[in-house]
Amino acid sequence: MTGAVREPVIRITAMPADANAYGDIFGGWLMSLMDMGAGLIAARRSHGRAVTVAMDGVQFHLPVKVGDEVSVYGELLRMGRSSMTIAIEAWRRHRHEEEAVKVTQAQFTFVAVDDSGKPRAIEQGTTDQEI
């Protein structure tokens, strides 16, 4: 993702209900946040409903602990007629520290769909890559 100042699509505090017995946050919880963040970007760019069709290249770099602030960032990588590929990163910051570190990354593919769930064309035009 680009080095420009960026705003997270989601920011949340990891809570005890999201963790295992050792205090590490479940990977599925983190992937769910990333999917939601990618979904927000996909819906905004396609101006409507978009559904997840694939998640590729998931990498867990470091654990997230209870109380950590988790920020999800996304970037539109590619756009086709009805599909979008979105790069997502999750970063954590310990509650009483300033430094944030990347903990997870993945690429999500979404397809824009109409009210009956059929793929629909996305309006092609100029886009801001970082959303």
C-alpha positions as CSV (number, residue, x, y, z in Angstrom):
1,M,0.0,0.0,0.0
2,T,1.1,3.5,-0.7
3,G,3.1,5.5,1.8
4,A,0.7,8.4,1.9
5,V,-1.2,9.3,5.1
6,R,-4.2,7.0,5.1
7,E,-7.3,6.6,7.2
8,P,-8.5,3.1,8.3
9,V,-11.8,1.8,7.0
10,I,-12.3,0.1,10.4
11,R,-10.8,0.7,13.8
12,I,-11.8,-1.4,16.9
13,T,-10.4,-2.6,20.2
14,A,-9.9,-6.4,20.6
15,M,-11.9,-7.7,23.5
16,P,-11.8,-10.8,25.6
17,A,-14.7,-12.5,23.8
18,D,-12.6,-12.3,20.6
19,A,-9.6,-14.3,22.1
20,N,-8.6,-17.8,23.0
21,A,-7.5,-18.9,26.5
22,Y,-4.0,-17.5,26.0
23,G,-5.3,-13.9,25.2
24,D,-4.5,-14.1,21.5
25,I,-7.2,-12.9,19.2
26,F,-8.8,-15.5,16.9
27,G,-7.6,-15.4,13.3
28,G,-11.2,-15.7,12.1
29,W,-12.2,-12.6,14.0
30,L,-9.4,-10.7,12.3
31,M,-10.3,-12.1,8.9
32,S,-13.9,-11.1,9.5
33,L,-12.8,-7.5,10.2
34,M,-10.7,-7.5,7.0
35,D,-13.6,-8.8,5.0
36,M,-15.9,-6.1,6.4
37,G,-13.3,-3.4,5.5
38,A,-12.9,-4.7,2.0
39,G,-16.7,-4.9,1.7
40,L,-17.0,-1.2,2.6
41,I,-14.5,-0.3,-0.1
42,A,-16.3,-2.6,-2.7
43,A,-19.7,-1.2,-1.9
44,R,-18.5,2.4,-2.1
45,R,-16.7,1.9,-5.4
46,S,-19.5,-0.1,-7.0
47,H,-22.2,2.1,-5.7
48,G,-24.2,-0.8,-4.4
49,R,-24.1,-4.4,-3.2
50,A,-20.9,-6.4,-3.7
51,V,-20.1,-9.9,-2.4
52,T,-16.9,-11.6,-1.4
53,V,-16.0,-14.3,-3.9
54,A,-12.4,-15.0,-2.9
55,M,-9.7,-14.3,-0.3
56,D,-6.1,-14.9,-1.3
57,G,-2.7,-14.7,0.2
58,V,-3.6,-14.4,3.8
59,Q,-0.6,-13.9,6.0
60,F,-0.6,-13.7,9.8
61,H,2.6,-11.9,10.8
62,L,2.1,-11.2,14.5
63,P,-0.5,-11.9,17.2
64,V,-3.1,-9.5,18.3
65,K,-3.8,-9.4,22.1
66,V,-6.8,-8.4,24.1
67,G,-6.9,-4.6,24.5
68,D,-5.0,-3.9,21.3
69,E,-6.3,-1.3,18.9
70,V,-6.8,-2.9,15.5
71,S,-6.9,-0.8,12.3
72,V,-7.9,-2.1,8.9
73,Y,-6.6,-0.4,5.8
74,G,-7.5,-1.1,2.2
75,E,-6.5,-0.3,-1.4
76,L,-8.3,-1.0,-4.6
77,L,-5.8,-2.9,-6.8
78,R,-7.8,-3.9,-9.8
79,M,-11.2,-3.4,-11.2
80,G,-12.9,-5.4,-14.0
81,R,-16.3,-5.2,-15.5
82,S,-18.1,-6.5,-12.3
83,S,-15.2,-7.5,-10.0
84,M,-12.7,-5.7,-7.8
85,T,-9.5,-6.9,-6.1
86,I,-8.8,-5.2,-2.8
87,A,-5.6,-5.4,-0.8
88,I,-6.3,-5.3,3.0
89,E,-3.9,-4.9,5.9
90,A,-4.6,-5.1,9.6
91,W,-2.4,-3.3,12.0
92,R,-2.3,-3.4,15.8
93,R,-1.2,-0.9,18.3
94,H,-0.8,-1.8,22.0
95,R,-3.1,0.2,24.2
96,H,-0.5,2.4,25.8
97,E,2.0,2.7,22.9
98,E,2.2,4.8,19.8
99,E,3.9,2.3,17.4
100,A,1.6,0.3,15.1
101,V,2.7,-2.9,13.4
102,K,1.2,-4.9,10.5
103,V,-0.3,-8.2,11.8
104,T,-2.2,-9.6,8.8
105,Q,-2.6,-9.0,5.1
106,A,-4.7,-10.5,2.3
107,Q,-6.3,-9.8,-1.0
108,F,-10.1,-10.0,-1.4
109,T,-12.1,-10.3,-4.6
110,F,-15.6,-8.9,-4.7
111,V,-18.3,-9.0,-7.4
112,A,-20.9,-6.3,-7.7
113,V,-24.4,-7.8,-7.8
114,D,-27.9,-6.6,-8.4
115,D,-30.9,-7.1,-6.3
116,S,-31.3,-10.7,-7.5
117,G,-27.7,-11.6,-6.8
118,K,-26.6,-11.6,-10.4
119,P,-23.3,-9.9,-11.4
120,R,-23.7,-6.3,-12.6
121,A,-21.4,-3.9,-14.3
122,I,-19.4,-1.4,-12.3
123,E,-19.4,2.2,-13.7
124,Q,-15.9,2.6,-15.1
125,G,-14.3,6.0,-14.5
126,T,-11.5,7.6,-12.6
127,T,-11.0,6.2,-9.1
128,D,-9.0,7.1,-6.1
129,Q,-6.8,4.0,-5.6
130,E,-6.6,4.5,-1.9
131,I,-10.0,4.4,-0.3
